[in-house]
Amino acid sequence: MACPLPIEPAPALYVSDGYRVRLAPGVLAKALRLARVRAPLETGGLLLGAVVDGEAHVLAITGPGRRAVRGRVGFEADRLRDNRLLGRVYSRLRYLGDWHTHPGGPARLSRTDEASVRECLSADRPEVLHLLLSGPSAMQGQVVASVFTAVRGEAAIRRMEVVS
């Protein structure tokens, strides 16, 4: 299920088979601002937060970094910069996953996106999230936010449903 933007000030709740994710109000707003600045090229960054009582709370996102590669149909993160940043914020915020955009593209993960999400899974990180913003090429008007979760050992990546 997708959630049209702009977003309500309350945290957005996404669920899938017992998995629960809350996006802090400013998270989607910041992602949308970054998406519009980079449109019509794809962009993205990290999802940071905490897990409380089994529920993921996305509290912040990052932008792409200077060395990120942005194209009309692809985005490669600046992982060196991302890893340095994670080292600085690790005591306060945990890496929960990534986000990226599909300007002028579908509200679904491509095979390349799915492979990238699966690469983030490990014994230390058995679940990861992915936020996808899709909409018109300028990322104005009807932009859709979709949240996905990947679980180590499961073949499918789940699209989470937004709960109002």
C-alpha positions as CSV (number, residue, x, y, z in Angstrom):
1,M,0.0,0.0,0.0
2,A,1.3,3.5,-0.7
3,C,0.8,6.7,1.1
4,P,0.3,9.9,-0.9
5,L,2.2,13.0,0.3
6,P,2.1,15.5,1.9
7,I,2.1,13.7,5.2
8,E,0.2,14.4,8.3
9,P,2.2,15.7,11.3
10,A,1.6,12.4,13.2
11,P,4.0,9.5,12.7
12,A,3.1,7.3,9.8
13,L,2.6,3.7,10.7
14,Y,3.3,0.9,8.3
15,V,2.6,-2.8,9.0
16,S,3.2,-6.2,7.5
17,D,2.6,-9.6,9.1
18,G,3.6,-8.4,12.6
19,Y,6.3,-6.1,11.5
20,R,5.7,-2.4,12.4
21,V,7.5,0.7,11.3
22,R,6.8,4.3,12.3
23,L,8.2,7.2,10.3
24,A,8.7,10.4,12.3
25,P,6.7,13.3,10.7
26,G,9.8,15.1,9.4
27,V,11.3,12.0,7.7
28,L,8.9,12.0,4.7
29,A,9.0,15.8,4.4
30,K,12.8,15.8,4.3
31,A,12.9,12.9,1.8
32,L,10.5,14.8,-0.5
33,R,12.5,18.0,-0.3
34,L,15.7,16.1,-1.3
35,A,13.8,14.3,-4.0
36,R,12.6,17.6,-5.5
37,V,16.1,19.1,-5.4
38,R,17.6,16.2,-7.4
39,A,14.7,15.5,-9.7
40,P,14.5,14.3,-12.4
41,L,17.5,12.2,-11.2
42,E,17.1,9.5,-8.6
43,T,18.5,10.2,-5.1
44,G,18.5,8.6,-1.7
45,G,20.2,8.0,1.6
46,L,20.0,6.2,4.9
47,L,17.1,5.5,7.3
48,L,18.2,6.0,10.9
49,G,16.4,5.4,14.1
50,A,15.7,2.8,16.9
51,V,13.8,-0.4,17.5
52,V,11.5,-0.2,20.5
53,D,9.6,-3.2,21.6
54,G,10.0,-4.8,18.2
55,E,8.8,-1.7,16.4
56,A,11.2,0.2,14.1
57,H,11.1,4.0,14.5
58,V,12.6,5.9,11.6
59,L,13.7,9.2,13.3
60,A,16.0,10.7,10.6
61,I,17.3,10.3,7.1
62,T,20.4,11.4,5.3
63,G,20.9,12.7,1.9
64,P,23.0,11.1,-0.9
65,G,26.6,12.3,-0.2
66,R,28.9,14.0,-2.7
67,R,30.1,10.8,-4.3
68,A,26.7,9.2,-4.8
69,V,25.9,8.4,-8.4
70,R,22.5,9.7,-9.5
71,G,20.9,8.9,-12.8
72,R,17.4,8.9,-14.4
73,V,17.0,5.2,-13.7
74,G,19.6,4.4,-11.0
75,F,21.1,5.6,-7.7
76,E,24.4,4.4,-6.1
77,A,25.0,5.5,-2.6
78,D,28.2,7.0,-1.3
79,R,28.8,4.1,1.0
80,L,32.2,5.4,2.3
81,R,30.5,8.5,3.5
82,D,27.5,6.6,4.8
83,N,29.8,4.3,6.9
84,R,31.7,7.2,8.4
85,L,28.4,8.9,9.3
86,L,27.1,5.7,10.9
87,G,30.2,5.5,13.0
88,R,29.5,9.0,14.4
89,V,25.8,8.5,15.1
90,Y,25.8,4.8,16.1
91,S,25.5,5.5,19.9
92,R,22.3,7.5,19.3
93,L,20.7,6.2,16.0
94,R,20.8,2.8,14.4
95,Y,20.9,2.0,10.7
96,L,17.5,0.7,9.7
97,G,17.8,0.7,5.9
98,D,17.9,2.9,2.9
99,W,15.6,5.2,0.9
100,H,15.6,6.3,-2.7
101,T,13.4,7.9,-5.4
102,H,11.8,6.9,-8.7
103,P,11.1,10.3,-10.5
104,G,8.7,9.4,-13.3
105,G,8.9,5.8,-12.3
106,P,6.8,3.1,-10.7
107,A,6.0,2.7,-6.9
108,R,7.8,-0.7,-6.9
109,L,11.3,-1.9,-6.4
110,S,13.2,-2.9,-9.5
111,R,15.3,-6.1,-9.5
112,T,18.4,-4.0,-8.9
113,D,16.7,-2.3,-6.0
114,E,15.7,-5.7,-4.5
115,A,19.3,-7.0,-4.9
116,S,20.6,-3.9,-3.2
117,V,18.2,-4.3,-0.3
118,R,19.2,-8.0,0.1
119,E,22.9,-7.1,0.2
120,C,22.2,-5.2,3.4
121,L,21.0,-8.3,5.2
122,S,23.5,-10.1,7.5
123,A,23.6,-12.2,10.7
124,D,24.0,-8.9,12.6
125,R,21.2,-7.2,10.5
126,P,18.5,-9.8,9.9
127,E,15.9,-7.2,8.8
128,V,16.2,-4.0,6.8
129,L,13.8,-1.4,5.6
130,H,13.5,0.5,2.4
131,L,11.5,3.7,1.7
132,L,10.7,4.4,-1.9
133,L,9.3,7.8,-3.1
134,S,7.8,7.7,-6.6
135,G,5.9,10.2,-8.7
136,P,6.1,12.6,-11.6
137,S,9.6,13.3,-13.0
138,A,9.8,16.7,-11.1
139,M,8.6,14.9,-7.9
140,Q,5.8,17.5,-7.6
141,G,2.1,16.8,-7.1
142,Q,1.1,13.2,-6.4
143,V,4.2,11.6,-4.8
144,V,3.8,8.1,-3.3
145,A,5.7,6.8,-0.3
146,S,6.1,3.0,-0.1
147,V,7.9,1.2,2.7
148,F,9.3,-2.3,2.2
149,T,11.0,-4.7,4.6
150,A,13.4,-7.5,3.9
151,V,13.9,-10.3,6.4
152,R,16.9,-12.7,6.2
153,G,15.9,-16.1,5.1
154,E,12.7,-14.9,3.4
155,A,12.5,-15.0,-0.4
156,A,10.1,-12.1,-0.8
157,I,10.6,-8.5,0.1
158,R,7.4,-7.3,1.8
159,R,5.5,-4.1,0.8
160,M,4.1,-2.7,4.1
161,E,0.6,-1.3,4.4
162,V,0.1,2.2,5.8
163,V,-2.3,2.3,8.7
164,S,-4.3,5.6,9.2
